[in-house]
Amino acid sequence: MTDTIAPPVADAAPRSWDRPEGASLEEWMNSRVVRFETRKYDWNALKFQTQVDPKYARAQMRYVGTGGTGVASDTDTVPAEHFTFSTMVLPAGHEGPLHLHTDVEEVFFVLRGKVKMIAESVDGKEKWEVIVGERDLISWPPGVYRGEINIGQEEALMLVMLGAKKPVTPTYRPGDPLTKIKR
């Protein structure tokens, strides 16, 4: 029995899940464990948005990859080939502004709190909302503007997964003040 499903092609670049040359099974598997006690909430990943409005303040805690925020300086995550995984804290009354991912699905799974999820078509002619709570999930397809508002009395905690190793940086609606902010 081997440690990978199929041996890598001789000239292929190593994949993030390939066992490093010379690593024991223990070393390999330990490199793929991320413990909560080693994580810190990153209130700076999306801080640029608070230049437009303080209600956009929220925190990310990355576990797999760097998430849609693309914090390349965070090397203390498990690398992956096809997705990112993080948690997000959304304080009561705060929101994530409408934004668009053109290349990936994005999943929010609510661990606690009450969040209004908002979708808009690219042409702005259609709008949709749903309120989600504990253990509810929403899967956003690419090409739909999406945003969230914590309508509860406590902070919301969500799992966030994006379907790419390094998603294209999301964009905002034309004319939105966030389009002028430098990251």
Backbone as a ProteinNet text record, in pm:
[ID]
protein_1_A
[PRIMARY]
MTDTIAPPVADAAPRSWDRPEGASLEEWMNSRVVRFETRKYDWNALKFQTQVDPKYARAQMRYVGTGGTGVASDTDTVPAEHFTFSTMVLPAGHEGPLHLHTDVEEVFFVLRGKVKMIAESVDGKEKWEVIVGERDLISWPPGVYRGEINIGQEEALMLVMLGAKKPVTPTYRPGDPLTKIKR
[TERTIARY]
84.8	0	89	55.3	135.4	68.7	144.8	93.3	23	24.6	-50.1	-134.4	-237.4	-327.8	-256	-181.9	-105.5	30.9	134	266.6	274	345.2	356	434.9	402.1	474.8	614.6	716.4	855.6	886.2	836.6	868.1	762	657.8	550	592.8	544.6	570	500.5	562.5	496.4	366	269.5	141.9	150.1	65.4	71.3	45.4	-23	-53.8	48.3	144	246	335.5	375	466.2	602.4	654.8	786.5	894.2	986.1	1096.5	1168.8	1184.7	1258.2	1178.9	1054.9	974	913.2	914.2	845.6	695.2	617	471.5	431.4	496.4	465.1	494.4	609.6	644.4	546	513.9	422.1	285.3	232	97.7	95.7	200.6	205.7	206.4	261.8	263.7	125.5	31.1	-102.9	-205.9	-157.3	-244.8	-231.3	-344.4	-345.5	-433.2	-377.1	-450	-504.8	-624.1	-688.4	-598.2	-529.6	-445.1	-332	-300.4	-194.5	-251.6	-382.5	-448.2	-470.8	-476.8	-516.6	-614.5	-712.7	-803.2	-726.1	-739.8	-674	-777.5	-775.5	-866.9	-813.3	-692.4	-631.9	-654.4	-691.4	-706.5	-804.2	-910	-1013.3	-1024.7	-924.4	-927.6	-941.3	-888.4	-897.4	-1042.9	-1137.4	-1278.3	-1332.7	-1272.1	-1320.9	-1287.3	-1201.6	-1176.1	-1301.8	-1388.4	-1514.8	-1621.1	-1626.1	-1726.2	-1681.2	-1679	-1637	-1722.4	-1844.4	-1931.1	-1875.7	-1773.8	-1714.4	-1606.4	-1579.8	-1477.5	-1521.3	-1434.1	-1454.9	-1318.8	-1312.8	-1184.8	-1185.7	-1068.7	-1049.7	-945.8	-967.1	-870.6	-848.7	-730.9	-702.9	-649.5	-693.5	-647.1	-584.7	-653.5	-604	-593.8	-473.6	-454.1	-474.8	-480.9	-490.8	-629.5	-725.1	-861	-874.9	-993.9	-1021.5	-949.6	-903	-830.5	-687.7	-636.2	-503.7	-390.6	-393.2	-288	-165.7	-84.5	29.4	132.2	134.8	232	198.9	78.1	40.6	89.3	203.7	259.5	228.4	151.4	118.2	-17.8	-39.3	-162.4	-123.6	-217.7	-195.1	-217.2	-121.8	-144.3	-243.9	-313.3	-408.3	-403.8	-449	-447.8	-576.3	-690.4	-818.6	-916.1	-876.2	-969.6	-894.9	-964.2	-914.9	-1020.9	-978.7	-1071	-1030.5	-1126.5	-1099.5	-1226.9	-1212.5	-1329.9	-1338.5	-1457.2	-1476.8	-1564.9	-1522.5	-1601.6	-1663.1	-1793.8	-1869.1	-1941.5	-1891.7	-1955.4	-2102.4	-2181	-2322	-2332.4	-2421.7	-2443.5	-2344.1	-2239.4	-2139.2	-2177.2	-2108.7	-2141.1	-2020	-2033.5	-1938.3	-2003.8	-1937.2	-2000	-2022.5	-2116.2	-2140.3	-2010.3	-1975.1	-1855.1	-1879.4	-1792.6	-1811.1	-1685.5	-1701.6	-1594.6	-1632.1	-1543.4	-1572.8	-1524.8	-1438.1	-1371.3	-1399.5	-1465.1	-1479.2	-1616.7	-1652.7	-1765.9	-1715.4	-1806.8	-1773.2	-1882.5	-1842.6	-1937.5	-1924.4	-2038.2	-2043.9	-2125.1	-2070.3	-2139.3	-2143	-2261.5	-2276.9	-2263.9	-2167.5	-2151.6	-2236.8	-2241.9	-2328.9	-2366.2	-2482.1	-2527.4	-2643.3	-2684.5	-2797.4	-2753	-2744.5	-2685.6	-2780.1	-2798	-2874	-2775.3	-2801.2	-2719.3	-2792.8	-2718	-2776.2	-2707	-2785.1	-2730.7	-2791.7	-2711	-2758.7	-2701.2	-2781	-2731.6	-2631.4	-2545.7	-2442.5	-2504.5	-2618.5	-2682.6	-2762.5	-2772	-2840.9	-2992.2	-3047.2	-3192.7	-3260.5	-3184.5	-3243.3	-3171.2	-3252	-3197.6	-3262.4	-3188.4	-3237	-3175.4	-3252.5	-3203.8	-3252.7	-3174	-3214.2	-3147.5	-3215.3	-3157	-3114	-2987.8	-2933.8	-2886.8	-2887	-2844.5	-2757.2	-2747	-2659	-2676.9	-2565.5	-2553.6	-2622.1	-2654.7	-2705.8	-2587.5	-2604.7	-2499.2	-2553.8	-2470	-2502.8	-2382.3	-2408.8	-2304.8	-2328.4	-2235.3	-2246.1	-2179.7	-2250.4	-2185.8	-2100.7	-2004.2	-1928.8	-2023.6	-1988	-2064.7	-2188.8	-2204.8	-2318	-2260.4	-2305.2	-2264	-2321.3	-2238.2	-2283.1	-2231.7	-2310.7	-2273.5	-2347.3	-2305.9	-2369	-2377.3	-2483.9	-2504.8	-2540.5	-2467.9	-2500.6	-2619.2	-2735.3	-2855.9	-2886.3	-2797.5	-2816.5	-2761.2	-2773.8	-2726.9	-2585.5	-2532.8	-2397.8	-2315.2	-2185.2	-2102.6	-2139.9	-2130.4	-2153.9	-2018.3	-2015.7	-1895.6	-1929.6	-1854	-1881.4	-1755.1	-1772.4	-1667.4	-1679.7	-1566.9	-1568	-1473.2	-1523.5	-1440.4	-1456.2	-1343.5	-1341.7	-1282.2	-1335.1	-1298.2	-1178.5	-1072.1	-948.3	-833.1	-715.4	-595.9	-567.8	-580.4	-560.4	-666.3	-780.8	-888.2	-846.7	-907.9	-890.5	-946.5	-880.3	-926.9	-1069	-1160.9	-1299.1	-1310.1	-1416.9	-1443.2	-1575.6	-1600.7	-1721.6	-1804.4	-1927.5	-2016.9	-1955.8	-1973.1	-1923.1	-1978.7	-1892	-1933.9	-1929.5	-1913	-1903.5	-1775.2	-1781.1	-1660.8	-1543.8	-1573.3	-1466.8	-1380.2	-1431.9	-1352	-1232.7	-1237	-1129.9	-1022.9	-1049.8	-958.7	-845.8	-723.4	-606.3	-594.7	-562	-545.6	-405.5
-118	0	123.9	222.9	344.8	458.3	568.4	682.9	784.8	766.9	853.9	766.1	822	745.7	697.4	784.3	748	813.3	743	805.7	927.8	1032.6	1152	1122.4	1191.8	1179.7	1235.4	1171.5	1205.9	1354.9	1418.9	1558.9	1655.4	1602.4	1688.9	1760.2	1880.1	1954.4	1883.3	1882.1	1816.8	1887.2	1810	1864.5	1884.8	1970.6	2003.5	1882	1782.2	1666	1553.8	1568.6	1465.4	1458.9	1338.6	1318.2	1376	1467.8	1524.6	1416.3	1430.7	1336	1322	1199.9	1172.6	1190.1	1237.2	1257.8	1125.7	1105	988.3	1013.2	909	924.9	1021.7	1009.3	1098	1243.8	1272.1	1409.8	1464.3	1382.5	1421.9	1456.3	1365.8	1387.3	1502.5	1517.6	1630.2	1764	1766.7	1892.1	1928.2	1837	1859.1	1880.6	1903.7	1930.4	2077.8	2144.7	2284.4	2289.1	2335.2	2338.4	2478.1	2480.4	2606.2	2690.4	2626.1	2699.6	2776.8	2742.1	2814.1	2923	2937.3	3034.8	3165	3272.9	3404.1	3464.3	3536.1	3607.4	3717.1	3722.9	3825	3931.4	4040.7	4151.5	4242.5	4217.1	4301.2	4250.5	4124.1	4067.5	4147.5	4196.8	4272.2	4415.4	4458.8	4591.7	4703.8	4683.8	4787.3	4827.8	4735.4	4766.4	4863.2	4864.5	4954.1	5099.9	5124.3	5261.9	5324.2	5239	5284.5	5291.4	5188.1	5185.8	5089.3	5132	5044.8	4918.8	4919.4	4801.4	4681.4	4703.6	4594.1	4518.9	4558.7	4491.2	4348.7	4255.7	4115	4046.9	3929	3860.8	3725.6	3689.7	3560.3	3481.3	3351	3259.3	3149.8	3148.5	3058.5	2923.4	2817.2	2682	2615.4	2622.6	2563.5	2674.5	2700.1	2806.5	2943.3	3043.6	3180.9	3241.3	3164.6	3214.6	3314.4	3367.4	3466	3597.5	3619.5	3743	3737.2	3617	3601.4	3655.6	3630.3	3679	3588.2	3620.2	3536.7	3525	3621.3	3617	3508.9	3451.7	3346.6	3213.1	3168.6	3041	2929.8	2960.7	2865	2800.4	2759.8	2690	2563.3	2472.1	2353.3	2391.9	2363.1	2393.5	2295.1	2338	2251.1	2284.2	2193.7	2211.6	2272.6	2250.1	2281.1	2362.5	2405.8	2480.8	2553.7	2647	2710.8	2690.5	2700.6	2678.6	2770.2	2847.8	2937.8	2954.2	3022.5	3063.2	3214.9	3266.6	3410.8	3450.5	3555.4	3614.7	3741.9	3750.7	3866.9	3926.2	4038.1	4096.6	4134	4141.6	4180.2	4314.3	4321	4443.4	4466.9	4388	4406.2	4326.1	4357.3	4288.8	4271.5	4177.1	4160.1	4221.2	4315.4	4385.8	4294.6	4335.1	4260.2	4253.3	4132.7	4111.1	3994.9	3983.4	3885.1	3801.6	3670	3577.1	3523.9	3539.8	3495.6	3353.6	3301.8	3176	3061.3	3087.3	2981.8	2981.6	2863.7	2852.8	2895.8	2948.7	2986.5	2930.4	2866.9	2805.7	2871.9	2908.4	2955.3	2853.5	2809.3	2719.5	2790	2821	2898.4	2805.2	2834.3	2758.4	2819.2	2952.3	3019.8	3156.5	3204.8	3336.3	3329.4	3448	3463.5	3563.7	3517.8	3598.5	3607	3729.4	3749	3741.1	3649.6	3634.8	3702.6	3779.2	3858.6	3824.1	3804.4	3780.4	3879.6	3920.2	4004.8	3953.6	3960.8	3925	4030.6	3992.5	4083.9	4209	4194	4311	4393.7	4346.8	4421.9	4415.3	4336.6	4331.5	4233.4	4138.1	4039.3	4042.8	4030.6	4026.7	3911	3855.4	3742.3	3750	3712.6	3711	3586.1	3540.3	3430.3	3452.8	3413.7	3421	3280.1	3268.4	3138.3	3145.3	3029.6	3020.2	2898.7	2860.5	2751.3	2626.5	2580.7	2461.1	2472.4	2594	2616.9	2645	2611.9	2627	2695.7	2776.9	2834.3	2815	2773.3	2754.9	2857.4	2953	3059.7	3014.5	3021.4	2990	3108.1	3083.3	3195.1	3284.9	3412.9	3504.3	3563.5	3549.9	3608.2	3697.3	3823	3907.8	3850.8	3846.9	3794.6	3880.9	3883.9	3958.5	3901.2	3942.3	3890.6	4000.2	3993.2	4088.1	4008.4	4032.6	3968.3	4042.9	3980.2	4043.3	3996.9	3915.4	3866.4	3962	3922.4	4003.7	3966	3857.7	3813.5	3798.9	3783.5	3764.3	3632.7	3631.8	3509.7	3446.8	3315.6	3241.2	3148.2	3160.2	3079.9	3010.1	2893.2	2828.6	2881	2909.1	2960.4	2875.6	2827.5	2746.8	2800.5	2817.5	2860.4	2748.8	2730.8	2618.2	2638.9	2698.2	2711.6	2730.9	2687.6	2704.5	2852.3	2931.5	3076.9	3143.9	3178.5	3239.9	3375.4	3411	3544.5	3644.1	3756.6	3857.7	3899.8	3897.1	3935.7	4083.8	4115.6	4253.5	4299.7	4429.6	4490.5	4549.2	4583.6	4641.5	4769.6	4794.7	4920.3	5039.9	5135.5	5253.6	5237.7	5114.9	5094.2	5161	5233.2	5299.7	5202.7	5074.1	4976.2	4953.8	4986.1	4967.1	5062.9	5169.9	5270.5	5245.3	5151.6	5126	5032.9	5067.9	4983.1	4881.8	4760	4653.3	4648.9
0	0	0	-82.1	-90.9	-15.5	3.1	77.9	-10.2	-140.1	-230.6	-320.2	-376.8	-461.7	-587	-649.6	-768.5	-757	-801.6	-793.2	-882.6	-836	-919.7	-1046.5	-1152.2	-1277.5	-1253	-1308.9	-1280.1	-1297.4	-1401.7	-1427.5	-1373.9	-1311.3	-1262.3	-1134.4	-1118.2	-994.4	-879.8	-762.4	-649.2	-614.1	-572.2	-526.7	-377	-325	-182.9	-94.6	-143.1	-60.7	-77.2	-169.4	-186	-63	-28.3	84.2	47.1	130	99.9	97	5.5	-7.4	126	173.1	296.6	424.3	416.4	537	582.4	713.5	768.5	761	777.6	779.6	891.6	1006.4	1119.3	1084.7	1026.9	988.6	885.2	788.5	681.7	738.7	819.4	873	974.3	1054.4	1147.9	1074.8	954.5	877.3	824.5	836.9	784.5	896.2	1017.8	1132.8	1170.3	1183.6	1229.6	1354.1	1461.9	1589.1	1617.2	1671.9	1707.8	1798.1	1890.6	1985.8	1917.7	1792.9	1719.7	1628.5	1624	1536	1610	1535.4	1587.5	1487.5	1539.8	1450.2	1378.6	1248.4	1167.4	1132.3	1207.6	1183.5	1073.1	1026.1	922.6	780.7	764	630.1	544.5	605.2	533.1	584.8	658.2	720.3	617.5	496.8	393.3	369.7	389	366.8	471.5	591.6	696.9	667.2	567.2	524.4	464.1	410.6	354.1	463	550.4	656.6	766.2	893.1	1003.6	1017.7	962.9	974.9	898.4	814.4	738.3	816.6	941.4	1022	1052.8	1022	1054.6	1053.6	1112.5	1128.2	1059	1008.7	943.5	1022.9	1032.7	1091	987.3	926.4	814.7	863.2	796.5	826.6	703.4	589.9	466	362.7	312.4	215.2	277.2	191.5	242.1	225	177	163.9	51.1	38.2	-65.5	-42.1	82.2	111.9	60.9	36.2	-21.4	62.3	193.2	281.6	263	164.3	128.3	240.3	331.4	440.2	543.1	538	632.7	578.8	629.1	585.1	684.6	787.7	892.1	866.5	743.4	706.2	630.4	619.2	538.3	392.5	305.4	164.5	104	1.6	-68.6	-216.6	-295.9	-440.8	-495.7	-427	-489.8	-405.2	-285.7	-202.5	-91.8	-25.7	95.8	203.4	328.8	439.9	554.5	603.4	715.1	797.2	910.7	986	978.2	993.8	992.4	1110.1	1180.5	1288.2	1233.1	1245.8	1198.8	1320.3	1373.9	1492.2	1465.3	1572	1560.4	1488.7	1389.6	1313.4	1201	1193.7	1089.1	964.6	856.4	731.1	641.8	553.3	444.5	322.1	256.8	144.7	24.2	-60	-183.1	-262.6	-301.6	-381.4	-476.3	-573.4	-680.1	-697.1	-691.1	-729.1	-867.1	-962	-1098.5	-1125.2	-1038.6	-1070.1	-973.7	-862.3	-761.6	-696.4	-647.9	-557	-419.4	-338.1	-201.6	-111.8	-3.6	88.5	224.6	283.5	421.8	501.2	612.8	704.7	838.6	888.5	1012.2	1132	1217	1341.6	1452.5	1455.1	1551.7	1495.5	1539.7	1497.3	1399.3	1356.7	1264.6	1158.7	1034.2	927.9	808.5	759.7	636.9	521	428.8	309.2	194	115.9	7.9	-122.9	-226.4	-360.1	-457.9	-555.4	-664.4	-794.7	-899.3	-1031.5	-1077.1	-1168.9	-1218.3	-1279.5	-1346.6	-1408.3	-1307.5	-1182.1	-1077	-1083.9	-1175	-1191.5	-1096.6	-1042.7	-953.6	-819.3	-711.4	-575.9	-501.7	-406.1	-328	-189.4	-88.2	49.9	120	217	304.1	438.6	544.4	678.2	715.7	757.9	796.8	941.4	1004.8	1143.9	1165.1	1290.4	1330	1243.3	1188.6	1104.9	969.7	929.6	794.1	702.1	576	477.3	353.8	292.1	162.4	71.6	-50	-151.2	-260.7	-271.5	-370.4	-500	-612.2	-739.8	-786.9	-873.7	-931.1	-1010.4	-1019.4	-1104	-1041.2	-909.2	-837.7	-727.2	-721.1	-610.3	-483	-377.8	-250.7	-137	-29.5	89.4	208.3	327.1	447.2	552.7	632.8	742.4	867.3	976.2	1102.6	1163.1	1161	1214	1356.2	1413.3	1549.5	1652.7	1778.1	1890.7	1934.9	1881.6	1916.1	1789.2	1807.4	1689.1	1621.7	1491.9	1414.4	1385.7	1381.6	1347.5	1233.1	1124.7	1005	957.3	899	822	680.5	617.1	480.1	396.8	283.9	194.7	53.3	-13.2	-153.6	-237.3	-358.3	-443	-531.7	-480.4	-556.7	-459.3	-500.5	-419.2	-393.5	-499.3	-488.7	-575.4	-516.3	-594.5	-651.9	-763.2	-819.1	-717.3	-700.3	-604.8	-640.8	-542.7	-572.6	-608.6	-678.5	-718.1	-656.2	-666.9	-610.9	-724.9	-693.1	-793.3	-849.2	-978.4	-1036.3	-958.6	-928.5	-854.8	-703.6	-652.3	-508.4	-458.9	-345.4	-293.8	-269.4	-247.2	-224.1	-348.7	-466.3	-587.7	-591.6	-514.4	-515	-407.4	-316.8	-204.6	-248.4	-209.7	-234.9	-123.4	-160.2	-61	-7.5
[MASK]
+++++++++++++++++++++++++++++++++++++++++++++++++++++++++++++++++++++++++++++++++++++++++++++++++++++++++++++++++++++++++++++++++++++++++++++++++++++++++++++++++++++++++++++++++++++++

